[in-house]
Amino acid sequence: MSAFDISTKTRGEIALDNDGKARVELLVTNRMGRTVHAHVRLEPSSDNAQAADTAWLRLDHSDLEFDADETSTLRVDVDLPDDTAVGLYAFRVFVGADTDNPDSDFARSEPIAVRYAGKKESPGKVPWMWLALAGGLLVIAAGGGLLYWWLTRTPECTVERSHYDDDKGECVCPDNASETTVDGVQRCVCDTGYEYDATSETCSKASCPAKFAVFDESKGGCECPDGTRKATLPGGGEKCVCDDVTKSYDPRSKTCRPPGCKRTHAVWNDLAGACECPPGTHEKTVNNRPVCACPDGANYDPNTKRCVAIADLAIVDVRLTGRATPLPISTKYRVDIRVMNRGGSISGKYHLAARQKIDGTSKLVQTWENLPPLQPGASAVHNFTFTAPLQFRELYVYIKPLGEDADSGNNEFTTPRR
């Protein structure tokens, strides 16, 4: 299926007037299923006719903005020079989408044929009696015509650009326009995205040099949507980009929003129109997924969007302080555990647990859940008291890091055997 459907409003050959002029209107429909910017040009065609010189043709728009399945109207003005030979001339309309696949995302219209019959010669002199007779008939016709006009005259519209609608019996604005006051004068002003064509007295869809810009007649030109600004693209041309270049402008919702990059940690660059890995990272594949990865020894911080040194949580000291109790079969201990972040960035939250080993088996005696993060170089002491049976041999303390910013290298500690 073609990227666009192109059809003319008039079927068959188009006849030029005595001066070799005509206007051809075409309907162009976007069939790509998404919003797209397209460019338009005219091409001569020699299919069953002489190829029309593109210098005789003029487009009202060379660029079009489409929503999915949207239809726009194109107008081509034909103006043949006086010395053009009588005959049939043809041309085509080419519409191409600005995508990564320009060789496939385009369409050409069927040949559009215009027939030129030549200029009509002025009539020769007419005898005076015929002129007199004609004059009398004209007087009679004028009188009847004046009476008919008086009875059927169209009321004059007071709002600029409005016209009288016979079906509604009132003056109305053209389609895609509304009545407003401009400098104290009532006028039909075209809706945003449309401009007034004085020749056809209609509001037609306007195109702007900058992509996503919208024509606003009340402001007198093309304007970028709210939250965007006009920028020059690296490859040339202009585009309305989001003030936050990590977001993409969505013309359907008319908002800037994150586009959803496929690569993990990738960031949208609205100027480049693509997702890019942040500075300091490189693309690699992890578990069959593309990832913007940091160098060894660093992790990606999504808040600052940069690589930071990895946190290194470690148990650096465990002290057991015992004291005798009245119970002859056990000893009570106070245990102090010091945990330190020896890495270069703040750690994530972590769990801490202690188990006692008795005759080859272990038993959980204490846990700490969701302990707060530690800054680089900072430490925290956690303590508890437990009663060890006579068979007690060792106390095993370990850290369970949470999240990718914690290191599980040096995270366990075993007391000496007793």
Residue, then its C-alpha position, 0 to 999 in steps of 0.5 A: m500500500s502506498a504511503f499516501d492516497i492522492s486524487t483530484k476533485t475533478r475527473g478526466e481532462i481539465a480544460l484551461d480557460n481562454d487565457g490558458k489558466a486553471r486551478v486543480e484541487l487534489l486530496v492527499t490522505n496519509r496512510m502510514g498510520r502515524t503522524v508524519h511531515a511530508h514534502v510535495r513537488l510537481e513532475p512532468s508526465s508524458d503518459n498519453a500527453q505532452a509533458a507539462d513544463t513545471a514552470w507553468l505550475r505553482l503549488d500552494h504548499s510544498d510541505l504538509e503535516f499529517d496526523a494518521d489517516e488525515t486528508s489535506t487539500l492541495r491546489v495547483d495553479v496552471d498558467l500557460p504562456d501565450d505562445t504555447a501550442v494547442g494540445l494536451y499536457a500532463f503532470r504528476v504530484f509527488v508526496g514524500a514523507d520525511t522518514d528513515n525510509p524515503d525510498s518507500d514512504f512516498a506516492r505519486s498521483e496518476p497523470i493529471a491532464v490539462r487541455y489547451a484549445g488556444k486563445k479565442e480571437s476577438p470578434g470583427k466589427v458588427p453593423w450598426m443596426w445590429l448594435a442598435l437592436a442589441g442595445g434595445l434588447l439589452v435595455i429590456a433585459a436590464g429592466g427585467g434583470l434589475l427587477y429580478w435582482w431586487l426580488t432575489r438579491t443576496p443580503e450584504c454581510t457585515v462581518e469581513r470574510s463571511h458569506y451568505d448561506d442560502d440554506k441557513g438563510e444567514c451570513v456565515c464564516p468559511d469552514n475552519a474559521s470563527e467570528t472575532t473582533v480584530d482592531g475593533v472590526q468583526r472578521c472571520v479569522c481562520d482557526t489555528g493551523y489554517e490560513y485565509d486564501a483570498t482567491s477561493e475565500t476559504c481557510s486552508k491548512a497552512s504549512c510552516p518551515a519549522k516542523f511542528a510549528v502551527f500557523d496562527e492567523s491572530k499572531g500573524g505567522c507560524e508559532c511553536p506550541d507551548g513548551t517548545r522552542k524553534a531550533t536549527l537541526p544539525g542536518g539543516g532545517e528547523k524544528c520546534v523542540c521541547d524545552d526539555v530536550t529529553k522529551s519528544y513533542d507529540p503533535r496528537s496530544k500537543t504535549c512534550r513527553p518521554p518517548g520511551c527509549k528501547r535501550t536501558h538508561a538511554v535518553w531522548n535528544d529532541l534536537a537529534g530526534a533519537c535516543e542516545c546513550p548519556p555521556g560517559t556510557h557505551e552501548k552493550t548487550v546484557n541478557n539480550r537487551p541493549v543497555c547504556a552501560c558505565p565503565d567497570g567500577a561505576n554504576y549509572d545514577p538515573n537521578t543525575k544521568r551519569c556514571v558514579a563510582i560503585a558503593d562498597l558495603a562491608i562489615v569491618d568489625v564485629r565485637l562480642t562482649g560476654r558476661a556470666t549469668p546465673l544460668p549455668i548452661s549459657t552465656k549472654y553476649r552483647v554483639d556490636i557490628r560495624v558496617m562501612n561504605r568503602g566505595g565512591s558513591i552512596s549505597g542503597k538500603y541493605h539488610l543485616a543478619a546474624r546466625q549462630k552455628i551449633d554443631g554444624t547447623s545454623k540458626l537465625v538470631q537477629t535481623w535488621e531490615n531496610l537499613p538506611p543508605l551510607q554515604p562514602g566513607a561513613s559507617a554505622v554500628h548495629n548491636f544486639t544481645f543473645t544467649a548462646p548455648l554451651q554448644f555455640r561455636e561461631l557467630y556468622v554475620y552478613i549483609k544482603p545489599l538491595g539494588e544495583d548500587a550495592d556491592s556484595g564483595n566483602n559482606e560477611f564476617t565470622t567470629p572466632r570459634r569458641 
